[in-house]
Amino acid sequence: MVYSDFGYSGQKCSACSRVIVLASIYDVFVERLVEATRSLNVGNAAEAGTSVGPVIDAAAQKRIQQAIAQGNQAATLALEMPAPEGGFYVGPTIFKDVATKTTPTTA
């Protein structure tokens, strides 16, 4: 799960961006996901031990930061890891209690 979320800094078509979890295991799932994500090292992808490298460019970094800002308005922040300064880094971020997205219906 964690590698699907944050592998390649989340910049792949198969990156997991939302998980639907049964209510009966929700709290335990979120707790375990947060703890597993905390074990990731954010930094220079060329250095051994780095799990999450930089995103592709400044535009991608800005888009992700804007999405995180929107998430802070619509959900509960469960984890926001710090990112190194310099370069296009974005620390792994997890939200919980995200509302179900609904499609408006027309009559």
C-alpha distances in whole Angstrom, upper triangle without the diagonal:
4,6,5,6,9,10,13,13,12,15,14,15,11,9,8,10,11,9,12,13,16,18,19,15,15,16,14,11,12,13,11,8,11,12,9,9,13,13,13,16,17,20,22,20,23,23,21,19,17,14,14,17,20,19,22,25,26,26,22,22,25,23,20,22,23,20,19,23,23,20,22,25,23,20,20,18,16,15,17,17,20,21,23,27,28,26,23,21,18,17,13,14,12,15,15,18,18,21,20,22,25,27,31,33,37,40
4,5,5,6,8,11,11,10,14,14,15,12,10,9,11,12,11,15,15,18,20,21,17,16,17,15,12,12,13,10,7,9,10,7,6,10,10,9,12,13,17,19,17,20,20,18,15,14,10,11,14,17,17,20,23,24,24,20,20,22,21,18,19,22,19,18,21,22,19,21,24,22,20,19,17,14,13,14,14,17,17,20,23,25,23,20,17,15,13,10,11,11,14,15,18,18,21,22,23,26,29,32,35,38,41
4,5,5,5,8,9,9,12,11,13,11,8,9,12,14,14,17,18,21,23,24,21,20,20,19,15,15,16,14,11,13,13,10,9,12,11,9,12,13,16,17,15,18,18,16,14,12,9,9,13,15,15,18,21,23,23,19,19,22,21,18,20,22,20,19,23,23,21,23,26,25,22,22,20,18,16,16,15,18,17,20,23,24,22,19,17,15,14,11,13,13,17,18,21,21,24,24,25,28,30,33,36,39,42
4,6,6,9,10,8,10,9,10,7,5,5,9,11,11,15,16,20,22,23,20,19,20,19,15,15,17,15,12,14,15,12,11,15,15,13,15,16,18,19,17,20,21,20,17,16,12,12,14,16,15,18,21,23,22,18,19,21,20,17,19,21,18,18,22,22,19,22,25,23,21,21,19,18,17,17,17,20,19,22,24,25,23,20,18,16,15,12,13,13,16,17,20,19,22,21,22,25,26,30,33,36,39
4,6,9,8,6,9,9,11,9,5,5,6,9,10,14,15,19,21,22,19,17,18,18,14,13,15,14,10,12,14,11,9,13,13,11,14,14,16,18,16,20,20,20,18,15,11,10,13,14,14,16,19,20,20,16,16,18,17,14,16,18,15,14,18,18,16,18,21,20,18,18,16,15,13,14,14,16,16,19,22,23,21,18,15,13,12,9,10,10,12,14,17,16,19,19,20,23,25,28,31,34,38
4,6,5,5,8,9,12,11,7,8,9,12,14,17,19,22,24,25,22,20,21,20,17,15,17,15,12,12,14,11,9,11,12,9,11,10,13,15,13,16,17,17,14,12,8,7,9,11,11,14,17,18,18,15,14,17,16,13,15,17,15,14,18,19,17,19,22,21,19,19,17,15,13,13,12,14,13,16,19,20,17,15,12,10,9,7,9,10,14,16,20,19,22,22,22,26,28,31,34,37,41
4,5,6,8,8,11,10,8,10,12,15,16,20,21,25,27,28,25,23,24,23,19,18,20,18,14,15,16,13,11,14,13,10,11,11,13,14,11,14,15,15,13,11,7,7,9,11,11,13,17,19,19,15,16,19,18,15,18,20,18,18,21,22,20,22,26,25,23,23,20,19,17,16,15,17,15,17,20,20,18,15,13,13,12,10,13,14,18,20,23,22,25,25,25,28,30,33,36,39,43
4,5,6,7,10,10,9,12,13,17,19,22,24,28,30,31,28,26,27,26,23,22,23,21,18,18,19,17,14,16,16,12,13,11,12,12,9,13,14,15,14,11,8,7,7,8,8,10,13,16,16,13,13,17,16,14,17,19,18,18,21,22,21,23,26,26,24,25,22,21,19,17,16,17,15,16,18,18,15,13,12,12,12,11,14,16,19,22,25,24,27,27,26,29,31,34,37,40,43
4,5,8,12,12,9,11,12,15,17,21,23,27,28,30,27,25,25,25,21,20,21,20,16,16,18,15,12,14,15,11,11,9,10,11,10,14,15,16,14,11,8,5,6,7,6,9,12,14,14,11,10,14,13,11,13,16,14,14,18,19,18,20,23,23,21,21,19,18,16,14,13,14,12,13,16,16,13,11,9,8,9,8,11,13,16,20,23,21,24,25,24,28,29,32,35,38,42
4,6,8,9,5,8,8,12,14,18,20,24,26,28,25,23,24,23,20,18,20,19,15,16,18,16,13,16,16,13,14,12,14,15,14,17,18,19,17,14,11,9,10,10,8,11,13,15,15,11,11,14,13,10,13,15,13,13,17,17,16,19,21,21,20,20,18,18,16,14,14,16,14,17,19,19,16,13,12,10,11,9,11,12,15,18,21,19,21,22,21,24,26,29,32,35,38
4,7,9,7,10,11,15,17,21,23,27,29,31,28,26,27,27,23,22,24,23,19,20,22,19,17,19,19,16,17,15,15,16,14,17,19,20,19,16,13,11,10,10,7,8,11,14,13,9,11,14,12,10,14,16,14,15,18,19,18,21,23,23,22,23,21,21,19,18,17,18,16,18,20,19,16,13,12,12,13,12,14,16,18,21,24,21,24,23,22,25,26,29,32,35,38
4,5,5,9,11,14,17,20,22,26,29,31,28,26,27,27,23,23,25,23,20,21,23,20,18,21,21,18,19,17,18,18,16,19,21,21,20,18,15,13,13,13,11,11,14,17,16,12,14,17,15,14,17,18,16,18,21,21,20,23,25,24,24,25,23,23,21,20,20,21,20,21,23,23,19,16,16,15,16,15,16,17,20,22,24,22,24,23,22,25,26,29,32,34,38
4,6,9,10,13,16,19,21,25,28,30,27,26,28,27,24,23,26,24,21,22,25,22,20,23,23,21,22,21,22,22,19,22,24,25,24,21,18,16,17,17,14,14,17,19,18,14,17,19,16,15,19,19,17,19,22,21,20,24,25,24,24,25,24,24,23,22,22,24,23,25,26,26,23,19,19,18,19,17,18,18,20,22,24,21,23,22,20,23,23,26,29,31,35
4,6,9,12,13,16,19,22,25,27,24,23,25,24,21,21,23,21,18,20,22,19,18,21,21,19,21,20,22,22,20,23,24,24,23,20,17,16,17,18,16,17,20,22,21,17,19,21,18,17,20,21,18,19,23,22,20,24,26,24,23,24,23,22,22,21,22,24,23,25,27,27,24,21,20,19,19,16,17,17,19,20,23,20,22,21,20,22,23,27,29,32,35
4,6,9,11,15,17,21,23,25,22,21,22,22,18,18,20,19,15,17,19,16,14,18,18,16,18,17,19,20,18,21,22,22,21,18,15,13,15,15,13,15,18,20,19,15,16,18,16,14,17,18,15,16,20,19,17,20,23,21,20,21,19,19,18,18,18,20,19,22,24,25,22,18,17,15,15,13,13,14,15,17,20,18,20,19,19,22,23,26,29,32,35
4,6,7,11,13,17,19,21,19,17,19,19,15,14,17,16,13,15,17,15,13,17,18,16,19,18,21,22,20,24,25,24,22,20,16,15,17,18,16,18,21,22,21,17,18,20,17,14,17,18,15,15,19,18,16,19,21,19,17,18,17,16,16,17,18,20,20,23,25,26,24,21,19,16,16,12,12,11,13,14,16,15,17,16,16,19,21,25,27,30,34
4,7,10,13,17,19,21,19,16,18,19,15,14,17,17,13,14,17,16,14,17,19,17,19,18,21,23,22,25,26,26,24,21,17,16,18,18,16,18,20,21,19,16,16,17,15,12,15,15,12,12,15,14,12,15,17,15,14,15,14,14,14,15,16,19,19,22,24,25,23,20,18,15,15,12,11,9,10,12,14,12,14,13,13,17,18,22,25,28,31
4,7,10,13,15,18,16,13,16,17,13,12,16,16,12,14,17,16,15,18,20,19,22,21,24,26,25,29,29,29,26,24,20,19,21,21,19,22,24,24,22,19,19,20,17,15,17,17,13,14,17,15,12,15,17,14,12,14,14,14,15,16,18,21,22,25,27,29,27,23,21,18,17,14,12,10,9,10,11,9,11,10,11,14,17,20,23,26,29
4,6,10,12,14,12,10,13,14,10,10,14,13,11,13,16,15,15,18,20,19,22,22,26,28,26,30,30,29,27,25,21,20,23,24,22,25,27,27,26,23,23,24,21,18,20,20,17,17,19,18,15,17,19,16,14,15,15,14,15,17,19,23,24,27,30,31,29,26,24,20,19,15,14,11,11,10,11,10,12,11,13,16,18,22,24,28,31
4,7,9,12,11,9,12,13,11,11,15,15,13,16,18,18,18,21,23,23,26,26,29,32,30,34,34,33,30,28,25,24,27,27,26,28,30,31,29,26,26,27,24,21,23,23,19,19,22,20,17,19,20,17,15,15,17,16,18,20,22,26,27,31,33,35,33,30,27,24,22,19,17,14,12,11,11,10,11,10,12,14,17,21,23,26,29
4,6,8,7,6,9,10,8,9,13,13,12,14,17,17,17,20,22,22,26,27,30,33,31,35,34,33,30,29,25,25,28,29,28,31,33,33,32,28,28,29,27,24,25,25,22,21,23,22,18,20,21,18,16,16,17,15,18,20,23,26,28,31,34,36,34,31,29,25,23,20,18,14,13,11,11,11,13,12,15,17,20,24,25,29,32
4,5,6,6,10,11,9,11,14,14,14,17,19,19,20,23,25,26,29,30,34,36,35,38,38,36,33,32,28,28,31,33,32,34,36,37,35,32,32,33,30,27,29,29,25,24,26,25,21,23,24,20,18,18,19,18,20,23,26,29,31,35,38,40,38,35,32,29,27,23,21,17,16,13,12,14,14,14,17,19,22,25,26,30,32
4,6,5,8,10,10,11,13,15,15,17,19,20,21,23,25,27,30,31,35,37,36,40,39,38,35,33,30,30,33,34,33,36,38,38,37,33,33,33,31,28,29,29,25,24,26,24,21,22,23,19,17,16,18,17,20,23,26,29,32,35,38,40,39,36,33,30,27,24,21,18,16,12,11,13,14,14,17,19,23,25,27,30,32
4,6,8,9,10,12,13,14,16,18,19,20,22,24,25,27,31,32,36,39,37,41,40,38,35,34,31,31,34,36,35,38,40,40,39,36,35,36,34,31,32,32,28,27,29,28,24,25,26,23,20,19,20,18,21,25,27,31,33,37,39,42,41,38,35,32,29,25,23,20,18,15,14,17,17,17,21,23,26,29,30,34,36
4,6,6,6,9,10,11,12,14,16,16,18,20,22,23,27,28,32,35,34,37,36,34,31,30,27,27,31,32,32,35,37,38,37,33,33,34,32,28,29,30,27,25,27,26,23,23,25,22,19,18,19,16,19,22,24,28,30,33,36,39,38,35,32,29,26,22,21,17,16,13,13,16,18,18,21,23,27,30,31,35,37
4,6,5,6,9,10,10,12,14,15,16,18,20,22,25,26,30,33,32,36,35,33,30,29,25,25,29,30,30,33,34,35,34,30,30,30,28,25,26,26,23,21,24,23,19,20,21,18,15,14,15,13,15,19,21,25,27,31,34,36,35,32,29,26,23,20,17,14,13,9,10,12,14,15,18,21,24,27,29,33,35
4,5,5,6,9,10,11,12,14,15,17,19,21,24,25,29,32,32,35,34,33,29,28,25,25,29,30,30,33,35,35,34,31,30,31,29,26,26,27,24,21,23,23,19,19,21,19,15,13,14,11,14,18,20,23,26,30,32,35,34,32,29,25,22,19,17,13,13,10,10,13,16,17,21,23,27,30,32,36,38
4,6,5,6,9,10,11,12,14,15,17,19,23,25,28,31,31,34,32,31,27,27,24,24,28,30,30,33,35,35,35,32,30,32,30,27,27,28,25,23,25,25,21,22,24,22,18,16,16,13,15,18,20,24,26,29,32,35,34,32,29,26,22,19,18,14,14,12,14,16,19,20,23,26,29,32,35,38,41
4,5,5,6,9,10,10,12,14,16,17,21,22,26,29,28,31,30,29,25,24,21,21,25,27,27,30,32,33,32,29,28,29,27,24,25,26,23,21,24,23,19,20,22,20,17,15,15,12,14,17,18,22,24,28,31,33,32,30,26,23,20,17,15,12,12,11,12,14,17,18,21,24,27,30,32,36,39
4,5,5,6,9,10,10,12,15,16,19,20,24,27,27,30,29,28,24,23,20,20,23,25,25,28,30,30,30,26,25,26,25,21,22,23,20,18,20,20,16,17,19,17,14,12,11,8,10,13,15,19,21,25,28,30,29,27,24,20,17,14,12,9,9,7,10,12,15,17,19,23,26,29,32,35,38
4,6,5,6,9,10,11,13,15,18,20,24,27,27,30,28,27,23,23,20,20,24,25,26,30,31,31,31,28,26,28,27,23,23,25,22,20,22,22,19,19,21,20,16,13,12,9,10,14,15,19,21,24,28,30,30,28,24,21,18,15,14,11,12,10,13,15,19,20,23,26,30,33,35,39,42
4,5,5,6,8,10,11,13,17,19,23,26,25,28,26,25,21,21,18,19,22,24,25,29,31,31,31,28,27,28,27,24,24,26,23,21,24,24,20,21,24,22,19,16,15,11,12,15,15,19,21,24,28,30,29,27,24,21,18,15,14,12,13,13,15,17,21,22,24,28,31,34,37,40,43
4,6,5,6,9,10,11,15,16,20,23,22,25,24,23,19,18,15,16,19,21,22,25,27,28,28,24,23,25,24,20,21,23,20,18,21,21,18,18,21,20,16,15,13,10,10,13,13,17,19,22,25,27,26,24,21,18,15,11,11,9,11,11,14,15,19,20,22,25,28,32,34,38,41
4,6,5,6,9,10,14,15,19,22,22,25,24,23,19,18,15,15,19,20,21,25,26,26,27,24,22,23,23,19,19,21,19,16,19,20,16,16,20,19,15,13,11,7,6,10,10,14,16,19,23,25,25,23,19,16,13,10,9,7,10,10,14,15,19,21,23,26,29,32,35,39,42
4,5,5,7,9,13,15,19,22,22,24,23,21,17,17,15,15,19,21,23,26,28,28,29,26,24,26,26,22,22,24,22,19,22,23,20,20,23,23,19,16,14,10,9,12,11,15,17,20,23,26,26,24,20,18,14,12,12,11,14,14,17,19,23,24,26,30,33,36,39,43,45
4,5,5,7,11,13,17,20,19,22,20,19,15,15,12,13,17,20,21,24,26,27,28,25,23,25,25,21,22,24,22,20,23,24,21,21,25,24,20,18,16,13,11,13,12,15,17,20,23,25,25,23,19,17,14,11,12,11,14,15,19,20,23,25,26,30,33,36,39,42,45
4,5,6,9,11,14,17,17,20,19,18,14,13,10,10,14,16,17,21,23,24,24,21,19,22,21,17,18,21,19,16,20,21,18,18,22,21,18,17,14,11,9,10,9,12,13,16,20,22,21,19,16,13,10,7,9,9,12,14,18,18,22,23,25,28,31,34,37,41,44
4,5,8,10,14,17,17,20,18,17,14,13,11,11,15,17,19,22,24,24,26,23,20,23,23,19,19,22,20,17,20,22,19,19,23,23,20,17,14,11,8,9,7,10,12,15,18,21,21,20,16,14,10,9,10,11,14,16,19,20,24,26,27,31,34,37,40,43,47
4,7,10,13,16,16,18,16,14,11,10,9,11,14,17,19,23,25,25,27,24,22,25,25,21,21,25,23,20,23,25,22,23,26,26,23,21,18,15,12,13,10,13,14,16,19,22,21,20,17,15,12,11,13,14,17,19,23,23,27,29,30,34,36,40,43,46,49
4,6,10,13,12,15,13,12,9,7,5,7,10,13,15,19,21,22,24,20,19,22,22,18,19,22,21,19,22,24,21,22,25,25,23,21,18,15,12,12,9,11,11,13,17,19,18,17,13,13,10,9,12,13,17,19,23,23,27,28,29,33,35,38,41,45,48
4,6,9,10,12,10,10,7,5,5,6,9,11,14,18,20,21,23,20,18,21,22,18,19,22,22,19,22,25,23,23,27,27,25,23,20,18,14,13,10,10,10,10,14,16,15,15,12,12,9,10,13,15,19,22,26,26,29,31,31,35,37,40,44,47,50
4,7,8,11,10,11,9,6,6,5,6,8,11,14,16,17,19,16,14,17,18,15,16,19,19,17,20,22,21,21,25,26,24,22,19,18,14,12,9,8,6,7,11,12,12,11,8,8,7,8,12,15,18,22,25,25,28,30,30,34,36,39,42,45,49
4,6,9,8,10,9,6,8,6,5,7,11,13,15,16,18,16,14,18,19,17,17,21,21,19,22,24,23,24,27,28,27,26,22,21,17,15,12,10,7,6,9,10,9,10,7,10,9,11,15,18,22,25,29,28,31,33,33,37,38,41,44,47,51
4,5,6,9,9,7,9,8,5,7,11,13,14,16,19,17,15,19,20,18,19,23,23,22,24,27,26,27,30,31,30,29,25,25,21,18,15,14,11,9,11,10,9,10,9,12,12,15,18,21,25,28,32,31,34,35,35,39,40,43,46,49,53
4,5,8,9,6,7,7,5,7,10,12,14,17,19,17,16,20,21,19,20,23,23,22,25,27,26,28,31,31,30,29,26,25,22,19,17,16,13,12,14,14,11,12,11,13,13,15,18,21,25,28,31,30,34,34,34,38,39,42,45,48,52
4,7,9,8,10,11,8,11,14,14,17,19,22,20,19,23,24,22,23,27,27,26,29,31,30,31,35,35,34,33,30,29,25,23,20,19,16,14,16,15,13,14,14,16,17,18,22,25,29,32,35,34,38,38,38,41,43,46,49,52,55
4,6,6,9,11,9,12,15,17,19,21,24,22,20,24,26,23,24,28,28,26,29,32,30,31,35,35,34,32,29,28,24,22,19,18,15,13,16,16,14,16,14,17,17,18,22,25,28,31,35,34,38,39,39,42,44,47,50,53,57
4,6,9,11,11,14,18,19,22,24,27,24,23,27,28,25,26,30,29,28,31,33,31,32,36,36,34,33,29,27,24,23,19,19,17,16,19,19,18,19,17,19,18,18,22,25,28,31,35,34,38,39,39,43,44,48,51,54,57
4,6,9,11,14,17,20,22,24,26,24,22,26,26,23,24,28,27,25,29,31,29,29,33,33,31,30,26,24,21,20,16,16,15,15,18,19,18,18,16,17,15,16,19,21,25,28,31,31,35,36,37,40,42,45,48,52,55
4,6,7,10,13,16,18,20,22,20,18,22,23,20,21,24,24,22,25,27,26,27,30,30,28,27,24,22,19,17,14,14,12,12,15,16,15,15,12,13,12,13,17,19,23,25,29,29,32,33,34,37,39,42,45,49,52
4,7,10,13,15,18,20,22,18,17,21,21,18,19,23,21,20,23,25,23,24,28,28,26,25,21,20,16,15,13,14,12,13,17,17,16,15,12,12,11,10,14,16,20,22,26,26,29,30,30,34,36,39,42,45,49
4,7,9,12,15,16,18,15,13,17,17,14,16,19,18,17,20,22,20,22,25,25,24,23,19,18,15,13,11,12,10,11,14,15,13,11,9,9,8,8,12,14,18,21,25,24,27,28,28,32,33,37,40,43,46
4,7,9,12,14,16,13,12,16,16,14,15,19,18,18,21,23,22,23,26,27,26,25,22,21,18,15,13,12,10,10,12,12,10,9,7,9,9,10,14,17,21,24,27,26,29,30,30,33,35,38,41,44,47
4,7,8,10,12,10,9,12,13,12,13,16,16,16,19,21,21,22,25,26,25,25,22,22,18,15,13,12,9,9,11,10,7,5,4,7,9,11,14,17,21,24,27,26,29,30,29,32,34,37,40,42,46
4,6,8,9,6,6,10,11,9,11,14,14,15,17,19,19,21,23,24,24,24,21,22,19,16,15,14,11,12,13,12,9,6,6,7,10,11,14,17,20,23,26,24,27,28,27,30,31,33,37,39,43
4,7,8,6,8,11,11,11,14,16,16,17,20,21,21,23,26,26,26,27,24,25,22,20,19,18,15,15,15,13,10,7,9,11,14,15,17,20,23,26,29,27,29,30,28,31,32,34,37,40,43
4,5,5,6,9,10,11,12,14,16,17,19,20,21,23,25,26,27,27,25,26,23,20,19,18,15,15,14,12,8,6,9,11,15,17,18,22,24,27,30,28,30,31,29,32,32,35,38,40,44
4,5,5,6,9,10,10,12,14,15,16,18,20,21,23,24,25,26,24,25,23,19,19,17,14,14,13,11,8,6,9,11,14,17,18,21,23,27,29,27,29,30,28,31,32,34,37,39,43
4,5,5,6,9,10,11,12,14,15,17,18,20,22,23,24,25,23,25,23,20,20,19,16,17,16,15,12,9,12,12,16,17,18,21,22,26,28,25,27,28,26,28,29,31,34,36,39
4,5,5,6,9,10,11,12,14,15,16,18,20,21,22,23,21,22,20,17,18,17,15,16,16,15,12,8,10,10,13,14,15,18,19,23,25,23,25,25,24,26,27,29,32,35,38
4,6,5,6,9,10,11,12,14,15,17,19,20,20,21,19,20,18,15,15,14,11,13,12,12,9,6,7,7,10,12,13,16,18,22,24,22,24,26,24,27,28,31,34,36,40
4,5,5,6,9,10,10,12,14,15,17,19,20,21,19,21,19,16,16,15,13,15,14,14,12,9,10,9,13,14,14,17,18,22,24,22,24,25,23,26,27,29,32,34,38
4,5,5,6,9,10,11,12,14,16,17,18,20,18,20,19,16,17,17,15,17,17,17,15,11,12,10,13,14,14,16,17,20,22,19,21,22,20,23,23,25,29,31,35
4,5,5,6,9,10,10,12,14,15,16,17,15,17,15,12,14,14,13,15,16,16,14,11,10,8,10,10,10,12,14,17,19,17,19,20,19,22,23,26,29,32,36
4,5,5,6,9,10,11,13,14,15,16,14,16,14,11,13,12,11,14,14,15,14,11,10,7,10,11,10,13,14,17,19,17,20,21,20,24,25,27,31,33,37
4,5,5,6,9,10,11,13,14,16,14,17,16,14,16,16,15,18,18,18,17,14,14,11,13,14,12,14,14,17,19,16,18,20,18,21,22,24,28,30,34
4,5,5,6,9,10,11,12,14,12,15,14,13,15,16,16,19,19,20,19,15,14,11,13,12,10,12,11,14,16,13,15,16,15,18,20,22,25,28,32
4,5,5,6,9,10,10,11,9,12,11,9,12,13,13,17,18,19,18,15,13,10,10,10,8,9,9,12,14,12,15,17,17,20,22,24,28,30,34
4,5,5,7,9,10,11,10,14,13,11,14,15,15,19,19,20,20,17,16,12,13,13,11,12,11,14,15,14,16,18,17,20,22,24,28,30,34
4,5,5,6,9,11,11,14,15,14,17,18,19,22,22,23,23,19,18,15,16,15,12,13,11,13,14,11,13,15,14,17,19,20,24,26,30
4,5,5,6,8,8,11,12,11,15,17,18,21,22,24,23,20,18,14,14,13,10,9,7,10,10,8,10,13,13,16,18,20,24,27,30
4,6,6,7,6,10,11,10,14,16,17,21,22,24,23,21,19,15,15,14,10,10,8,10,11,10,12,15,16,19,21,23,27,29,33
4,6,8,9,13,15,14,18,19,21,24,25,27,26,23,22,18,18,17,14,13,11,12,12,10,11,14,14,17,19,21,24,27,30
4,7,9,13,15,15,19,21,22,26,27,29,28,25,23,20,19,18,14,13,9,10,9,7,7,11,11,14,16,18,21,24,27
4,6,9,12,13,17,19,21,25,26,28,28,25,22,19,18,16,12,10,6,6,6,5,7,11,12,15,18,20,23,27,30
4,6,9,11,15,17,20,24,25,28,27,25,22,18,17,15,11,9,5,5,6,7,10,13,15,19,22,24,27,30,33
4,6,7,11,14,16,20,22,24,24,22,19,15,13,11,8,6,5,6,9,10,13,16,18,21,24,26,30,33,36
4,7,10,13,16,20,22,25,25,22,19,16,13,11,8,5,5,6,9,11,14,17,19,23,26,28,32,35,38
4,6,10,13,16,19,22,21,19,16,13,9,8,5,5,7,9,13,14,17,20,21,25,28,31,34,37,40
4,7,9,13,15,18,18,16,13,9,6,6,4,6,9,12,15,15,19,21,22,26,29,31,35,38,41
4,7,10,13,16,16,14,11,8,5,5,6,9,12,15,19,19,22,25,25,29,32,34,38,41,44
4,7,9,13,13,12,9,8,5,8,9,12,15,18,22,22,25,27,28,32,34,36,40,43,46
4,6,9,10,9,6,5,5,8,11,14,17,20,24,23,27,29,29,33,34,37,41,43,47
4,6,8,9,6,8,8,12,14,18,21,24,28,27,30,32,32,36,38,40,44,47,50
4,6,8,7,10,11,15,17,20,23,26,30,29,32,34,34,37,39,41,45,47,51
4,7,8,11,13,17,19,23,25,29,32,31,34,36,35,38,40,42,45,48,51
4,6,9,12,15,18,22,24,28,31,30,33,34,33,36,37,40,43,46,49
4,7,10,13,15,19,21,25,28,26,29,30,29,33,34,36,40,42,46
4,7,10,12,16,19,22,25,24,27,29,28,32,33,36,39,42,45
4,7,8,12,15,18,22,20,24,25,25,28,30,33,36,39,42
4,6,10,13,16,20,19,23,25,25,28,30,33,37,40,43
4,7,10,14,17,17,20,22,22,26,28,31,34,38,41
4,7,10,14,13,17,19,19,23,26,28,32,35,38
4,7,10,10,14,16,17,21,24,26,30,33,36
4,7,7,11,13,14,18,21,24,27,30,33
4,5,9,11,14,17,21,23,26,30,32
4,6,9,12,15,19,21,24,27,30
4,6,9,12,15,18,21,24,27
4,6,9,12,15,17,21,24
4,6,10,12,15,19,21
4,7,10,13,16,19
4,6,9,13,16
4,6,10,13
4,7,10
4,7
4
